[in-house]
Amino acid sequence: MSIEMSSRPRDTDRKTRVHLSLYDRIKFLLFFAVIFFVLVWSDMAADETLTFSKAVTNSSYQRWWIFPLVAVETLRQTHFLISELLAPYHGFWQRYFNFVDRTTHRLSDWTRFRVSRVIKWVVVLSLLSVVLGAIYDETPVRALFLAPQALWSALPIIGQLMFAVVFVIIQFVAIFWFLSRGGIDTYFPDDIKTRFSDVWGQDHVLARIRENLVFLENPESIEKLGGYVPGGILLWGPPGTGKTLMAESMAGETGKPFVFVDPGAFNNMFFGVGILKVKGLFRKLRKLALRYGGVVVFFDEADALGNRGIMTNRAPGAYSSDSCRGVAYLSQTAGDLVVKANLVKEDSPRPLSLVNRFMMGAGAGGGAGTGTLQALLTELSGLKKPRGFFNRVVRRTLGMRPKNPPKYRILVVMATNMPESLDEALLRPGRIDRMYRVGYPSKAGRIRTYEGYLAKVSHLLSKDEIEKLAIITPYATGATIKDLINESLIMAIRNGRDTVTWQDVLKAKQLKQLGPSEDVEYIERERHATAVHEACHAVMAYRVRKHMDIDIATIEKGAEYLGMVASIPPDDQFTHWKSEYEGDILVSLASLAGERMFFDGDNSSGVSGDLESATTIAGLMEGYWGMGSTVSSYASGRRMEIGAPGGVKPNDAKQEMRRALSDRIEDNLASLLRKSEELLHQDRVHILAVAHALETHKTLSGNDVHAVIEGRKGDVVDGSKYLSPENIAAIEAYHLSALAAHKAHKTPEVALPELI
């Protein structure tokens, strides 16, 4: 037998009013009766000759005001009773009150809030004056002015009773009030000058944000169709891409107040202070929303509200000072893979995770304190309880339903570069409705950003040079572009000019990319070895890697490298192929193959970073990407213990899988090393030519490297000189002298030749 379940009817579905209990029906009448007989008892106590009937008569005459109150309450209860019994009567008053409600809501929420507050104070003071008039046997107005006098006379006694308690309490109140201040800055519409036109290179994100602003300014456009206004936006992406600037421009475009929340505002020494700050913040936001019709609140570095991850130390040897910068010549994707792989623990269940470079540690510190995040979640989308003492207490006491709170137009914007550290409850729809990645600008976005910042200074760059600048800075953000232009201007001023030129920009880029070189000089044989090492990287990159262009090559010693060859992608690319990764490995192995080739089988420790990069990429190709000799995924096989024969322990199976993967990686690297040796043998002359140019000029642009190999004129180097047989012979003789000096640990007998 099935039981039909029926829901409790809504108030809008009822035909009559909800029936009151007997107590609710008569509680105020009993209250007035008790007051009346207390007053009668007071008169009889003051005059012993007064009979009860006479006292009732006198009280009825003197306290006549109580009978109108009884009449009003009787009329009110009669009205309720009829509404409970007769549906037409209840429907008539429902239509009347709905009409009144619609009429009052034509006023703004702020105006109604202020008017209702004035009416409440008038009612309270009126009732207080009537009660005091009965007590002092004076007119209500005069009694109201006599109340402070009576209070003043009783103040010493009250003070003695309350001083000890209040003095102790006020200390804690003052401390917590003081600690809950600060960290929240309010900017009013006239204070904000930023507009969407000031945000460059992120047009696709701005287009989506405009939708949120349309709904903020005209919420009825979606609410009348049954939807709701999206009230939360998360902007995430690398640092410096313009997230804070976007939030500021939102407030500037809408003309609403902008509230900036400092990332450390909720970190406090005492528990509970963060909760007070959250409550105080949203109290302020509600007032601003009512006053101005909306408000934008911005939480910068929102990951401070959740558990922050801790980045592990870099792998030893990855960037040791005795090696070249092993990931500089790789593509950005390949370089990131190498770094991320080095950050994963050896026994991690996801050995080469590409998802998260941060490892979350319990007890690692951080977070906004106990209860603060929960308080924020509640304020963002908790139960919207009625607000105000009169609305919550007085109306409910009178048997009236509290009014629902107004719809506060609060647009919450959060920014972070670690979205993975945010609590999942914070990111759910209803709190954060939209999440936009503010990534690195595209080529067109970089061009627009360069044009914007260059327009603020005097410069001589052409459109082609600006486009070239955007190409050779593929992962530049708005912040780095602004800094590069400013550094270029400093370069120009240092040289006695007030106009930025192309050479100023190139020098500034080199300084920002490499940092200031250390003021050290190599001994001749070490300088030549470093130049040959980097020349092998450069020539191999020129030959086999078409998806990357050489950006810069240098043998000037930096803080973490002896030399480096950096490459950049000529186009914005989002997919990567086996041939490209094999090219990266060939460039990595070129240093080992080249040193062995030019130094009679000897090689330096400077190849350590290169070998680590090559091994990491080869491991990912073999075990994860299906780019090796097998198809199965090492991660899945390890997780499911595939391939473990019967009777073999799981740990032994894992060791066997690791050995098999290691053998495949070694075979692949050995094959690519042989290919690298073959290619370098064919380019021996070009390698020595690039090495000579590096020893002569220390640092070369990508165009100069190409010019040396192609035998043409570059930016600084005239590559046509390296086509001369006499110059080639002189460079070869210098190398043989350096090789002999290397074996004997002496100074080369032949000096670095000057080209004819």
C-alpha positions in Angstrom: 0.0 0.0 0.0 1.6 3.2 -1.1 1.2 6.4 1.0 0.9 9.6 -1.0 3.2 12.3 0.4 1.9 15.9 0.2 4.0 19.0 0.8 3.1 21.6 3.2 1.3 24.4 1.3 3.1 27.6 0.7 1.7 30.9 2.0 0.9 32.0 -1.5 -1.2 28.8 -2.1 -3.4 29.3 1.0 -6.9 30.6 0.6 -7.2 31.6 4.3 -4.9 32.8 7.0 -3.0 30.3 9.1 -5.0 29.6 12.3 -3.5 31.1 15.5 -3.3 29.1 18.7 -5.4 30.2 21.7 -2.3 31.6 23.5 -1.4 33.7 20.5 -5.0 34.9 20.3 -5.2 36.2 23.8 -1.6 36.9 24.9 -1.7 40.6 24.5 -5.2 40.9 26.0 -3.8 39.0 29.1 -0.8 41.3 29.1 -3.0 44.5 29.1 -5.2 42.9 31.9 -2.2 42.2 34.0 -0.9 45.7 33.6 -4.3 47.2 34.5 -4.7 45.1 37.7 -1.1 45.8 38.7 -1.9 49.5 38.5 -5.1 49.0 40.5 -3.1 47.1 43.2 -0.6 50.0 43.3 -3.4 52.5 43.9 -4.8 50.3 46.7 -1.4 50.0 48.3 -0.9 53.7 48.3 -4.4 54.4 49.9 -5.6 51.8 52.4 -9.1 53.3 52.5 -9.6 52.7 48.8 -11.9 49.8 47.9 -11.3 47.5 45.0 -14.2 48.7 43.0 -13.3 52.3 43.7 -9.7 51.6 42.7 -10.9 50.0 39.4 -13.0 53.0 38.7 -10.2 55.5 39.4 -7.7 53.5 37.3 -10.1 53.3 34.5 -10.5 57.0 34.6 -6.8 57.8 35.0 -5.4 55.1 32.7 -7.9 55.5 30.0 -5.2 54.9 27.3 -5.2 51.1 28.1 -8.7 50.6 26.7 -8.0 51.9 23.2 -5.0 49.5 23.1 -7.4 46.6 24.2 -9.8 47.7 21.5 -7.1 47.8 18.8 -5.9 44.3 19.9 -9.5 43.0 19.9 -10.1 44.5 16.5 -6.8 42.9 15.2 -7.7 39.5 16.5 -11.2 39.8 15.1 -9.6 40.6 11.7 -7.3 37.6 12.0 -10.2 35.3 13.0 -12.4 36.4 10.0 -9.3 35.9 7.7 -8.9 32.4 9.0 -12.6 31.5 8.2 -13.5 33.5 5.1 -11.4 33.1 2.0 -12.9 36.2 0.1 -12.1 38.4 3.1 -8.6 37.1 3.3 -8.1 37.5 -0.4 -9.3 41.1 -0.3 -6.7 42.1 2.3 -4.0 40.1 0.6 -4.6 42.2 -2.6 -4.5 45.3 -0.5 -1.3 44.5 1.3 0.3 43.4 -2.0 -0.7 46.8 -3.5 0.8 48.6 -0.5 4.0 46.5 -0.8 4.3 47.3 -4.6 3.8 51.0 -3.9 6.4 51.1 -1.2 8.9 49.2 -3.3 8.8 51.9 -5.9 11.1 53.7 -3.5 14.7 52.6 -3.5 15.9 50.1 -0.9 18.0 52.8 0.8 15.1 55.3 1.0 12.7 52.7 2.5 15.4 51.6 5.0 15.8 55.2 6.2 12.1 56.0 6.3 11.3 52.8 8.2 14.0 53.6 10.8 12.4 57.0 11.4 8.9 55.5 11.8 10.2 52.9 14.3 11.9 55.5 16.4 8.8 57.7 16.5 6.7 54.7 17.6 9.1 53.6 20.3 9.4 57.2 21.7 5.6 57.5 21.6 5.0 54.3 23.6 7.8 55.2 26.0 6.3 58.7 26.6 2.9 57.1 27.4 4.3 54.6 29.8 6.4 57.3 31.5 3.4 59.6 31.7 1.5 56.9 33.6 4.4 56.3 36.0 5.1 60.0 36.7 1.5 61.1 36.5 2.4 63.7 34.0 1.6 64.4 30.3 3.4 62.0 28.0 5.6 64.8 26.5 6.6 66.2 29.9 7.2 62.7 31.3 9.6 62.0 28.3 11.8 64.9 29.4 11.7 63.8 33.1 13.1 60.3 32.2 16.8 61.4 32.0 16.5 63.1 35.4 15.3 59.8 37.0 18.0 57.9 35.2 20.6 60.3 36.4 19.5 59.9 40.0 19.7 56.1 39.8 23.0 56.1 37.9 25.4 55.8 40.9 23.6 52.6 42.0 23.6 51.2 38.5 27.2 52.1 38.0 28.2 50.3 41.2 26.5 47.2 40.1 27.7 47.2 36.5 31.2 48.8 36.7 33.1 45.6 37.5 31.3 43.6 34.7 31.4 46.3 32.1 35.1 47.3 32.8 36.2 43.7 32.2 34.0 43.2 29.2 35.0 46.5 27.5 38.6 45.5 27.5 37.9 42.4 25.4 35.5 44.4 23.2 38.1 47.1 22.6 40.8 44.6 21.8 38.7 42.6 19.3 37.2 45.7 17.8 40.7 47.1 17.3 42.0 43.8 15.8 39.0 43.6 13.5 39.8 47.0 11.9 42.0 47.4 8.8 42.7 45.4 5.7 39.6 46.7 3.9 39.8 49.8 1.7 36.7 51.4 0.2 36.9 53.4 -3.1 33.9 55.4 -4.1 32.9 55.8 -7.8 34.6 59.2 -8.2 37.9 57.7 -6.8 38.3 55.1 -9.6 39.5 56.3 -13.0 40.3 52.8 -14.5 38.1 51.6 -17.4 38.1 48.6 -19.6 40.0 50.6 -22.2 43.0 50.6 -19.8 43.1 46.7 -19.8 45.0 45.4 -22.8 45.6 42.0 -24.2 42.7 40.2 -22.5 39.7 41.1 -24.7 38.2 37.6 -24.6 37.9 37.8 -20.7 36.6 41.4 -20.7 33.9 40.3 -23.1 32.6 37.8 -20.6 32.9 40.2 -17.7 30.8 42.7 -19.4 27.8 40.3 -19.1 28.2 40.2 -15.4 28.1 44.0 -15.3 25.0 44.2 -17.5 23.2 42.0 -15.0 24.5 44.0 -12.1 23.2 47.2 -13.5 20.0 45.7 -14.9 19.2 42.6 -12.8 15.5 42.6 -13.9 16.6 41.5 -17.4 17.4 38.0 -16.1 15.3 37.8 -12.9 12.0 38.3 -14.7 12.8 35.3 -16.9 13.4 33.1 -13.9 17.2 33.4 -13.6 19.4 35.0 -11.1 22.3 37.4 -11.3 25.7 35.7 -11.2 27.3 37.2 -8.1 30.8 35.7 -8.1 33.8 35.8 -10.4 37.1 34.0 -10.1 40.0 35.4 -12.1 42.9 33.0 -12.1 46.2 32.8 -14.0 49.9 33.6 -13.8 51.0 36.7 -11.9 51.1 40.0 -13.7 48.4 39.2 -16.3 46.0 42.0 -15.1 43.6 40.4 -12.7 43.6 43.2 -10.2 43.4 45.8 -13.0 40.3 44.0 -14.4 38.5 44.1 -11.0 39.3 47.8 -10.6 38.0 48.5 -14.1 34.7 46.7 -13.3 34.1 49.2 -10.5 35.1 52.1 -12.8 32.8 51.0 -15.6 29.7 50.5 -13.4 30.1 53.5 -11.2 29.7 51.4 -8.1 31.9 51.5 -4.9 35.0 49.3 -5.0 36.0 47.5 -1.8 39.5 46.0 -1.8 40.2 43.3 0.7 43.8 42.8 1.6 45.0 39.2 1.3 46.2 39.1 4.9 43.2 40.9 6.4 41.8 37.6 7.8 45.1 36.3 9.3 45.0 37.1 13.0 46.6 36.0 16.2 43.3 35.4 18.0 40.6 33.0 17.0 37.3 34.7 16.1 38.8 38.0 14.8 38.7 36.8 11.2 35.0 35.9 11.6 34.3 39.4 13.0 36.1 40.9 10.0 34.0 38.8 7.6 30.8 39.9 9.3 31.9 43.5 9.4 32.9 43.4 5.8 29.6 42.1 4.5 27.7 44.5 6.8 29.5 47.3 5.1 28.8 45.8 1.6 25.1 45.5 2.3 24.9 49.2 3.3 26.9 50.2 0.2 24.7 48.0 -2.0 21.6 49.7 -0.7 23.0 53.2 -0.9 24.5 52.9 -4.4 22.4 50.1 -6.0 25.4 47.7 -6.1 29.0 47.2 -4.9 32.1 45.4 -6.2 34.2 43.6 -3.6 37.6 42.3 -4.7 39.5 39.6 -2.8 43.1 39.7 -4.0 45.2 36.5 -3.5 42.1 34.6 -2.6 44.2 31.5 -1.9 45.0 33.1 1.5 41.6 32.0 2.6 42.4 28.3 2.0 45.3 26.0 2.5 48.3 27.1 0.6 50.7 24.6 -0.9 54.4 24.7 -0.4 56.8 24.5 -3.3 59.5 21.9 -2.8 63.1 22.6 -3.3 64.4 22.3 -6.8 66.1 19.1 -7.8 69.9 19.1 -7.1 71.9 19.7 -10.2 69.0 21.0 -12.2 70.6 24.5 -12.4 73.9 24.0 -10.8 76.5 26.7 -11.3 78.8 24.4 -13.2 76.3 23.7 -16.0 74.6 25.6 -18.7 71.0 26.6 -18.0 69.6 23.3 -19.1 66.0 24.3 -19.7 66.5 27.6 -21.3 66.8 26.3 -24.8 63.7 24.0 -24.4 60.3 25.1 -25.4 58.2 26.5 -22.6 56.1 23.3 -22.4 59.1 21.0 -22.3 60.8 23.2 -19.7 57.7 23.2 -17.5 57.6 19.4 -17.7 61.2 19.1 -16.5 60.6 21.5 -13.6 57.3 19.9 -12.5 58.7 16.4 -12.7 61.6 17.4 -10.4 59.1 18.7 -7.9 57.4 15.4 -7.3 58.4 13.0 -4.5 59.9 9.7 -5.4 57.2 7.7 -3.8 54.3 9.9 -5.0 51.3 7.9 -6.3 51.3 10.2 -9.3 55.1 10.1 -10.1 55.1 12.7 -12.9 52.0 14.7 -12.3 51.4 17.4 -14.8 48.4 18.7 -12.9 49.8 20.5 -9.9 53.3 21.7 -9.1 52.5 22.4 -5.5 52.2 19.7 -2.9 49.7 20.3 -0.2 51.0 19.5 3.3 49.0 19.1 6.4 50.3 21.4 9.1 52.1 23.5 6.5 50.6 26.7 7.9 48.6 29.2 6.0 44.9 29.6 5.8 42.7 32.3 7.3 42.1 30.8 10.7 39.5 28.6 12.2 36.0 29.5 11.1 36.9 32.4 8.9 36.5 30.6 5.6 33.2 29.1 6.9 32.0 32.5 7.8 32.8 33.7 4.3 31.0 30.8 2.7 27.9 31.5 4.9 27.9 35.2 3.9 28.3 34.4 0.2 25.3 32.1 0.0 24.0 31.2 3.4 20.4 31.5 4.6 19.2 35.1 4.1 17.6 35.7 7.4 15.5 38.8 8.1 17.6 41.7 9.4 16.9 44.4 12.0 15.5 44.1 15.6 12.1 45.5 14.7 11.8 43.2 11.7 12.9 40.0 13.5 11.6 40.5 17.0 8.8 43.1 17.2 7.0 42.0 14.0 7.2 38.3 15.1 6.0 39.2 18.6 3.0 41.0 17.1 2.2 37.8 15.1 3.4 39.3 11.8 5.8 37.6 9.5 9.1 39.4 9.2 9.8 41.0 5.8 12.3 39.4 3.5 15.7 41.2 3.2 16.2 43.3 0.0 18.3 41.9 -2.8 21.8 43.2 -2.2 23.6 43.7 -5.5 27.1 42.5 -4.4 29.5 41.4 -7.1 32.3 39.3 -5.5 35.5 39.1 -7.5 38.4 36.9 -6.5 41.9 36.6 -8.0 44.5 34.0 -7.5 47.4 32.3 -9.3 46.8 29.0 -7.3 43.1 28.0 -7.9 43.9 24.5 -6.9 44.4 25.6 -3.3 40.9 27.1 -3.0 38.2 25.2 -1.1 35.8 23.4 -3.3 32.8 24.8 -1.4 34.0 28.3 -2.3 34.1 27.5 -6.0 30.6 26.0 -6.3 27.9 27.8 -8.3 26.0 30.2 -6.2 29.2 31.5 -4.6 31.6 31.6 -7.6 29.4 31.4 -10.6 32.0 32.1 -13.3 35.7 31.3 -13.5 37.9 32.9 -16.1 41.5 32.1 -16.8 43.5 35.3 -17.3 46.4 33.7 -19.1 49.4 35.0 -21.0 48.3 37.4 -23.8 48.3 36.2 -27.3 50.5 37.7 -30.0 47.8 40.2 -30.9 47.3 41.0 -27.2 51.0 41.5 -26.7 51.2 43.9 -29.6 48.3 45.9 -28.2 49.9 46.0 -24.8 53.3 47.1 -26.2 51.5 49.8 -28.2 49.7 51.0 -25.1 52.8 51.4 -23.0 55.0 52.7 -25.8 52.4 55.4 -26.4 53.3 56.8 -23.0 56.9 57.4 -23.9 58.8 58.9 -26.8 60.1 56.1 -29.1 61.3 55.3 -32.6 60.0 51.8 -32.9 58.1 50.9 -36.1 55.0 48.7 -36.3 57.2 45.8 -37.7 59.6 46.2 -34.7 56.7 46.2 -32.2 55.4 43.0 -33.9 58.8 41.4 -33.7 59.1 42.4 -30.1 55.8 40.7 -29.4 57.1 37.6 -31.2 60.4 37.4 -29.2 58.6 37.8 -25.9 56.0 34.9 -26.1 55.1 34.7 -22.4 55.2 38.3 -21.5 52.4 39.6 -19.2 51.1 43.1 -18.8 53.4 43.6 -15.8 56.5 42.4 -17.6 55.8 44.4 -20.7 55.4 47.6 -18.6 58.6 46.8 -16.8 60.5 46.1 -20.1 59.4 49.5 -21.6 60.4 51.3 -18.4 63.8 49.6 -18.4 64.2 50.5 -22.1 63.5 54.2 -21.2 66.2 53.9 -18.4 68.6 52.6 -21.0 67.9 55.6 -23.3 68.3 58.1 -20.4 71.6 56.4 -19.4 72.9 57.1 -22.9 71.8 60.7 -22.8 68.6 60.3 -24.9 65.0 60.8 -24.2 63.7 58.6 -27.0 63.6 54.8 -26.8 65.1 52.9 -29.8 65.1 49.3 -30.9 68.6 48.7 -29.5 67.4 50.0 -26.1 64.6 47.5 -26.1 66.9 44.6 -27.0 69.4 45.5 -24.3 66.6 45.9 -21.7 65.2 42.5 -22.8 68.6 40.9 -22.4 69.1 42.4 -18.9 65.6 41.3 -17.8 66.0 37.8 -19.3 69.6 37.0 -18.1 70.1 39.4 -15.3 73.3 41.3 -14.8 76.3 39.1 -15.7 78.8 38.4 -13.0 82.0 40.3 -13.3 84.3 37.3 -13.9 86.6 36.3 -16.7 87.1 32.8 -17.9 90.5 31.4 -18.5 91.0 30.9 -22.2 90.6 27.1 -22.4 87.4 27.2 -20.2 86.0 30.1 -22.2 86.5 28.1 -25.4 85.0 25.0 -23.9 81.9 26.9 -22.7 81.6 28.5 -26.2 81.8 25.1 -27.9 79.2 23.7 -25.5 76.7 26.5 -26.3 77.5 26.5 -30.0 76.6 22.8 -30.2 73.2 23.7 -28.6 72.7 26.6 -31.0 73.7 24.7 -34.2 71.6 21.7 -33.3 68.6 23.9 -32.5 69.0 25.6 -35.9 69.1 22.3 -37.7 66.5 20.1 -36.1 64.0 22.3 -34.3 61.6 24.3 -36.5 59.0 24.9 -33.9 61.3 27.2 -32.0 63.6 30.1 -32.9 66.8 30.9 -31.2 66.3 34.1 -29.1 69.7 34.6 -27.5 73.0 32.8 -26.9 75.6 33.9 -24.3 78.7 32.7 -22.5 78.5 35.5 -19.9 78.4 33.8 -16.5 75.2 34.4 -14.6 74.2 33.5 -11.1 73.0 29.9 -12.0 74.7 29.2 -15.3 78.0 29.5 -17.3 76.2 30.1 -20.6 72.9 29.5 -22.2 71.0 29.3 -25.5 67.4 30.4 -25.1 64.7 29.7 -27.7 61.2 31.1 -28.3 58.2 29.9 -30.3 57.5 31.9 -33.5 53.8 31.4 -33.1 51.2 30.7 -30.4 51.1 26.9 -30.4 48.8 24.7 -28.2 49.7 21.1 -29.4 53.0 19.4 -29.3 54.3 16.4 -31.3 56.7 13.6 -31.0 59.1 15.1 -33.6 59.2 18.3 -31.6 60.1 16.6 -28.3 62.7 14.5 -30.2 64.1 17.8 -31.4 64.3 19.1 -27.8 66.1 15.9 -26.8 68.6 16.3 -29.6 69.4 19.8 -28.6 69.8 18.7 -25.0 72.2 15.9 -26.0 74.2 18.1 -28.4 76.3 19.4 -25.5 77.5 15.9 -24.5 78.0 14.7 -28.1 79.8 18.0 -29.0 82.1 18.0 -26.0 83.1 14.4 -26.7 83.6 15.2 -30.4 85.7 18.3 -29.9 87.6 17.2 -26.8 88.6 13.7 -27.8 85.9 11.8 -25.8 86.2 14.0 -22.8 83.2 15.9 -21.4 82.5 18.3 -18.5 80.0 18.2 -15.6 78.2 21.0 -17.3 76.1 18.5 -19.2 74.3 17.4 -16.1 71.3 19.7 -16.5 71.1 18.8 -20.2 71.0 15.1 -19.5 68.3 15.6 -16.8 66.1 17.5 -19.2 66.6 14.8 -22.0 65.9 12.0 -19.6 62.7 13.6 -18.2 61.3 14.2 -21.6 62.2 10.8 -22.9 60.6 9.2 -19.8 57.3 11.1 -20.5 57.4 10.1 -24.1 58.0 6.4 -23.3 55.7 6.0 -20.3 52.9 8.5 -20.8 52.4 10.0 -24.2 52.6 7.0 -26.5 55.7 8.4 -28.3 58.1 5.5 -27.5 58.5 1.8 -28.3 55.4 0.8 -26.3 51.8 2.1 -26.1 50.7 1.3 -22.6 50.8 4.0 -19.9 53.4 3.5 -17.2 51.1 5.4 -14.7 48.2 3.1 -15.3 50.3 0.0 -15.3 51.9 1.0 -12.0 48.6 1.8 -10.4 46.9 -1.5 -11.5 50.1 -3.6 -11.1 49.8 -4.8 -14.7 52.4 -7.3 -15.7 53.0 -8.7 -12.2 53.3 -12.5 -12.6 51.7 -14.8 -10.0 53.7 -15.1 -6.8 55.5 -11.8 -7.4 55.1 -9.2 -4.7 53.7 -5.8 -5.7 56.9 -4.0 -4.8 58.9 -6.4 -7.0 56.5 -5.8 -9.8 57.0 -2.0 -9.5 60.7 -2.4 -9.5 60.5 -4.6 -12.7 58.3 -2.0 -14.4 60.8 0.8 -13.5 63.7 -1.3 -14.8 61.8 -1.9 -18.1 60.9 1.8 -18.4 64.5 2.7 -17.6 65.8 0.4 -20.3 63.5 1.8 -22.9 64.5 5.4 -22.0 68.2 4.5 -22.2 67.7 2.9 -25.6 65.9 5.9 -26.9 68.5 8.3 -25.6 71.3 6.3 -26.9 69.7 6.3 -30.4 69.2 10.0 -30.3 72.7 10.6 -29.0 74.1 8.7 -32.1 71.9 10.9 -34.3 73.2 14.0 -32.6 76.8 13.0 -33.1 76.2 12.4 -36.8 74.5 15.8 -37.2 77.3 17.6 -35.3 80.0 15.9 -37.4 78.4 17.5 -40.5 78.3 20.9 -38.9 81.8 21.0 -37.3 82.8 24.2 -39.2 79.6 26.0 -38.2 80.0 25.0 -34.5 83.5 26.4 -34.4 82.3 29.6 -36.2 79.5 30.1 -33.6 81.9 29.4 -30.8 84.3 32.0 -32.2 81.5 34.6 -32.4 80.5 33.8 -28.8 84.1 34.2 -27.6 84.4 37.5 -29.4 81.0 39.1 -28.5 80.0 37.2 -25.4 76.3 37.4 -26.2 74.6 37.0 -29.6 71.0 37.5 -30.7 69.2 34.8 -32.5 69.6 36.7 -35.8 73.4 36.8 -35.2 73.5 33.0 -34.7 71.6 32.5 -37.9 73.9 35.0 -39.7 77.0 33.1 -38.7 75.6 29.7 -39.8 74.1 31.1 -43.0 77.2 33.3 -43.9 75.3 36.7 -44.0 75.4 39.9 -42.1 73.5 40.0 -38.8 72.7 42.6 -36.1 76.2 42.7 -34.7 78.2 39.9 -36.4 79.1 39.8 -40.1 78.7 36.1 -40.8 80.1 36.3 -44.3 83.6 36.3 -42.8 83.1 32.8 -41.7 82.9 31.7 -45.3 86.6 32.5 -45.9 88.9 29.4 -46.0 91.6 31.5 -44.3 89.4 32.4 -41.4 88.1 28.8 -41.1 91.7 27.5 -40.9 92.6 30.1 -38.3 89.6 29.1 -36.1 90.5 25.4 -36.5 94.1 26.0 -35.5 92.8 28.0 -32.4 90.6 25.1 -31.4 93.5 22.5 -31.7 95.6 24.8 -29.5 92.8 25.1 -27.0 92.4 21.3 -27.1 96.1 20.8 -26.3 95.9 23.3 -23.5 92.9 21.5 -22.2 94.7 18.2 -22.0 97.8 19.8 -20.4 95.9 22.3 -18.3 97.9 25.2 -19.8 97.2 28.4 -21.6 96.6 28.0 -25.4 99.6 28.9 -27.5 97.4 30.4 -30.2 95.4 33.5 -29.4 91.7 34.0 -30.4 92.0 34.9 -34.1 90.7 38.1 -35.6 88.8 37.5 -38.8 90.1 38.9 -42.1 
